[in-house]
Amino acid sequence: MPPGGRDGVCWKTTTRLGGRLFVLDEREVPERIERLAGDAAAAAMDRFRYESRGLRLT
């Protein structure tokens, strides 16, 4: 295979969106970090639901 990948095309796992750089990282996430991230996401969703109760748009 040539140095740049198949047919000399080098596929990159990065994307720029609105000036931000996103990088695909397929490494294994430690269980503790995964659990903490899940807990934080659930807390943020609960907080949003609580704070938006009085803001009904009908």
C-alpha positions in Angstrom: 0.0 0.0 0.0 1.4 3.5 -0.8 2.5 5.8 2.0 -0.7 7.9 1.9 -3.0 5.0 2.2 -4.9 3.3 -0.6 -4.5 5.2 -3.9 -2.4 7.8 -2.1 -5.4 9.2 -0.3 -4.9 9.8 3.4 -8.1 9.7 5.4 -8.1 11.9 8.4 -10.2 11.4 11.5 -10.6 15.1 12.2 -13.4 17.6 11.3 -13.6 21.3 11.6 -17.0 22.8 12.4 -17.6 26.4 13.2 -13.9 27.0 13.9 -13.8 24.0 16.3 -11.7 21.0 15.8 -13.2 17.6 16.4 -11.0 14.5 16.6 -12.2 10.9 16.4 -10.6 9.0 19.2 -11.4 5.3 19.3 -9.3 4.4 22.4 -11.0 2.5 25.1 -12.5 4.8 27.8 -11.8 3.8 31.4 -14.9 2.6 33.2 -14.7 5.2 35.9 -14.6 8.1 33.3 -17.4 6.6 31.3 -19.5 6.3 34.5 -18.7 9.9 35.6 -19.6 11.2 32.1 -22.9 9.3 32.2 -23.7 10.7 35.6 -22.9 14.2 34.6 -25.1 13.9 31.4 -28.0 12.6 33.5 -27.7 15.4 36.0 -27.6 18.0 33.3 -30.8 16.5 31.7 -32.5 16.5 35.1 -31.5 20.0 35.8 -32.8 21.2 32.4 -36.2 19.5 33.0 -36.4 21.1 36.4 -35.5 24.5 35.2 -37.8 24.5 32.2 -41.0 23.4 34.0 -42.4 26.9 34.2 -41.4 27.8 30.7 -44.2 26.1 28.7 -44.6 27.5 25.2 -48.1 26.8 24.0 
